[in-house]
């Protein structure tokens, strides 16, 4: 039994762009339902879908930019740390 615990694979990590992608998809869905649909049953939900699209799409764009900047900053920190350790090891 203890061997099974040691061999367990950790769950996969969620990518950083999953949340902005979901926000954008829901925002596009709201755009379609609020601005472009001709379904008469959706007319009673028109305002909700329009407000949802106005909220979710900018939120997705802002979150995508923040995630991109954070990833860029983290990657530059790791590369600068690697360069610092190489410089210290050289005489």
C-alpha positions in Angstrom: 0.0 0.0 0.0 2.8 2.4 0.8 4.2 1.9 -2.8 0.9 3.1 -4.3 1.2 6.4 -2.4 4.7 7.0 -3.6 3.8 6.2 -7.2 0.8 8.6 -7.4 1.2 11.2 -10.1 0.3 14.8 -9.0 -2.7 16.3 -10.8 -1.8 18.5 -13.7 -1.5 22.2 -13.1 -4.0 24.6 -14.7 -2.5 27.0 -17.2 -2.5 30.6 -16.4 -4.6 31.6 -19.4 -7.5 29.3 -18.6 -9.5 31.9 -16.7 -9.1 34.7 -19.2 -10.0 32.3 -22.0 -13.2 31.2 -20.2 -14.1 34.9 -19.5 -13.6 35.7 -23.2 -15.8 32.7 -24.3 -18.6 33.6 -22.0 -18.3 37.2 -23.0 -18.6 36.2 -26.7 -21.6 34.1 -25.9 -23.2 37.1 -24.2 -22.3 39.3 -27.2 -24.1 36.9 -29.5 -27.2 36.5 -27.3 -27.4 40.2 -26.5 -26.6 41.9 -29.8 -26.8 39.5 -32.8 -29.5 36.9 -32.0 -32.9 37.0 -33.7 -34.5 34.4 -31.4 -37.7 35.8 -30.0 -37.4 33.8 -26.8 -34.1 35.6 -26.0 -35.7 39.1 -26.2 -36.6 39.0 -22.5 -32.9 38.4 -21.6 -31.5 41.0 -23.9 -30.4 43.5 -21.3 -28.8 40.9 -19.1 -26.7 39.6 -22.1 -25.7 43.0 -23.2 -24.6 44.0 -19.7 -22.8 40.7 -19.3 -20.9 41.2 -22.5 -19.8 44.7 -21.5 -18.5 43.4 -18.2 -16.9 40.1 -19.3 -15.0 41.0 -22.4 -13.0 43.9 -20.9 -12.4 41.8 -17.8 -11.0 39.0 -20.0 -8.8 41.5 -21.9 -7.5 43.0 -18.6 -6.9 39.6 -17.0 -5.1 38.4 -20.2 -2.8 41.4 -20.1 -2.1 41.0 -16.4 -1.3 37.3 -16.8 0.9 38.0 -19.8 2.9 40.7 -17.9 3.2 38.5 -14.8 4.5 35.6 -16.9 6.9 37.9 -18.7 8.2 39.3 -15.4 8.7 35.8 -13.9 10.5 34.6 -17.0 12.8 37.6 -16.9 13.5 37.1 -13.2 14.5 33.4 -13.8 16.7 34.3 -16.7 18.4 37.1 -14.8 18.9 34.7 -11.8 20.5 32.2 -14.2 22.8 34.9 -15.5 23.7 36.0 -12.0 24.7 32.5 -10.9 26.8 32.0 -14.1 28.6 35.3 -13.5 29.3 34.4 -9.9 30.7 31.0 -10.8 33.2 32.5 -13.3 36.4 34.0 -11.9 
